[in-house]
Every structure is written in C-alpha cells, then in structure tokens.
C-alpha cells in the first residue's frame, strides 16, 4: 500500500468520526524509514479522534500500521493541533467554510 493510500485510509476513517469533516486535514510525509501521517481536526473534535483512554487513536494507528505493513513500510499517526491565528486579545482557530 502506497503512502497516498495510507493517508487516504486515515482521512476516510477520521472524517467518519468527527462532527466537522470539512475541517479534517491529513498530510503524509516520508521521513527516513517511517511514513508520518499528521491529522488535523477542529479543536472540538480532537477528543473524538483520541477517544476515551486513547482507544480510538490507538485503533486508528493499528489500522494504519497494518495497511502500511503490507507494503513493508512503517507508519506513525500524529494528531497535530491547528496553529492559532495570532492577533487580537484571544487566539482563534480557523473555521471551515460554511461552518458555524
């Protein structure tokens, strides 16, 4: 399974978990011998992706690891917070187009 396939698989699963699927961003980067998949979701959806006691993210990592192993690759799935927009009294997170 190619890097793009693992990235697409992770994106498909995460979009099914969150309440704002339009805000999901998944990037895959090959580093040395490991494929790093970075997942960004809306701040209110981070808990849904992590799950209680990390069970959801653990299962997602297992699925990604299994898919990548078929191609002889290693994979690491990370949840990366959206960078806050600087300025004003408070830091705000970007909203997807059409979101509330």
C-alpha positions in Angstrom: 0.0 0.0 0.0 1.5 3.3 -1.1 1.8 6.4 1.2 -1.1 8.1 -0.6 -3.3 5.0 0.1 -2.4 5.0 3.9 -3.1 8.8 4.0 -6.4 8.3 2.2 -7.4 5.5 4.6 -6.6 7.6 7.7 -8.5 10.5 6.2 -11.6 8.4 5.4 -11.8 7.0 9.0 -11.2 10.3 10.7 -13.8 12.1 8.6 -16.3 9.5 9.7 -15.6 10.2 13.4 -15.8 14.0 13.6 -18.6 16.4 13.6 -16.8 18.8 11.2 -15.4 16.6 8.4 -14.7 19.6 6.2 -12.1 20.7 8.8 -10.1 17.5 8.6 -6.6 17.8 7.0 -4.3 14.8 6.6 -0.7 15.0 5.4 1.7 12.2 4.9 5.5 12.8 5.0 8.2 10.2 4.4 11.0 10.5 7.0 13.9 8.2 6.9 12.2 4.7 7.1 8.9 5.9 8.6 5.8 7.4 7.0 4.5 10.1 9.3 0.8 10.9 8.9 -0.3 14.1 10.5 -4.0 14.6 11.3 -5.5 18.0 11.9 -9.1 18.3 13.1 -11.3 21.1 14.5 -10.4 21.8 18.2 -13.8 20.5 19.4 -13.2 17.2 17.5 -9.8 16.3 19.0 -11.4 14.4 21.8 -13.5 12.3 19.4 -10.4 11.3 17.5 -8.4 10.4 20.7 -11.3 8.7 22.4 -11.6 7.5 26.0 -8.2 6.4 27.3 -6.9 6.8 23.7 -8.7 3.8 22.4 -9.9 5.4 19.1 -6.4 6.8 18.2 -4.9 3.5 19.2 -7.3 1.6 16.9 -6.6 4.1 14.1 -2.8 3.6 14.5 -3.3 -0.1 14.4 -5.3 0.0 11.1 -2.7 2.4 9.6 0.2 0.2 10.8 -1.4 -2.9 9.3 -2.1 -1.3 6.0 1.4 0.1 5.7 3.0 -3.3 6.8 1.6 -4.9 3.7 3.9 -2.7 1.7 6.8 -3.2 4.1 6.6 0.3 5.5 6.3 1.7 9.0 3.8 4.4 9.8 3.3 6.8 12.7 0.0 8.7 13.1 0.1 12.0 14.9 -2.7 14.4 15.9 -1.5 17.9 15.3 -3.5 20.9 16.5 -4.4 23.7 14.1 -2.0 26.6 14.6 -3.7 29.5 16.4 -4.1 32.7 14.4 -2.1 35.5 16.1 -3.7 38.8 16.8 -6.4 40.3 19.0 -7.0 39.5 22.6 -7.7 35.8 22.1 -6.3 33.2 19.9 -8.8 31.8 17.4 -8.9 28.7 15.4 -9.8 28.7 11.7 -13.3 27.6 10.9 -14.1 25.7 7.7 -16.1 27.5 5.1 -19.8 27.3 5.8 -19.2 26.2 9.4 -20.7 27.9 12.4 
